[in-house]
Amino acid sequence: MLSVGENTGDLASSFREVSKIYHTALLEHLDMLTTVGTAIAMGTTFAMVIVLGLSVITSVLKMTSSMQI
């Protein structure tokens, strides 16, 4: 694309076109990275909440089973 711009003597518009192409590609990659990062963060948070909840429940169950009435 730059070669064509150089041959026609219109490098400025060729650089603008190349810039638009790379800008669009960069936005797509950042969008994907943000989506994946968000999914990983939510999954990790969910797993930590589950582990914390299970540890509280098992602690309560162990404590109540050891109590003598």
N, C-alpha and C positions, 0 to 999 in steps of 0.2 A: 504494500500500500504506500509506503514511503517512497519506494522507487518510482511509482507512478506519479506521485506528487512532485518528486524531484525532476522527472522528465517533463512534466507539464509546467513546472515553475510555480506550483502552488503548494509549497510545503506546509504553510500554516493550516490549511484545511485538512491536509493529510494527518498532521499531528493531532488536530482536534478529533478526527475520526478514530485514530488509534487510541487516543485518550478515552473516548467514550466507550470503546470496546473493552479496554482494560478496567475502566471504572465499573462497567456492568458486571464483568466477571468477578471483580473484587467484592462487589455487593452481594452477589450470589453466594460466594464462598463464606462471607461473613454471616449471611443469613443462615446457612447450613450449620456453621460452627456455633452460632448462638442457639439454634434449635437443639443441637446435640448437647451442648453444655447445659442448657436448661433441663433437658430430660435427665441427664446424669445427676444434676443437683437435686432434682425432685425425687428421683429414685433413691439416692443416698439418704435424703431426709426421711423419706417414708420408711426405709429399712431401719434407720436409727430410732424412729418413733416406735416401730414394732418391737425392736429389741428392748427398748426401755419399758414399754408396756408389759411385755412378757416377763421381764425381770421383776417388776412390781407385783404382778399377779402371782408369780411363783413364790416370791417372798411372803406374801400374805397367806397363801395356801400352806406353806411350810410352817408358818407361825401358828396358824389356827389348828393345824394337825398336831402340833406339839403341845398345845394347851390341853390341860386335863380339866374336865368339868365335873 
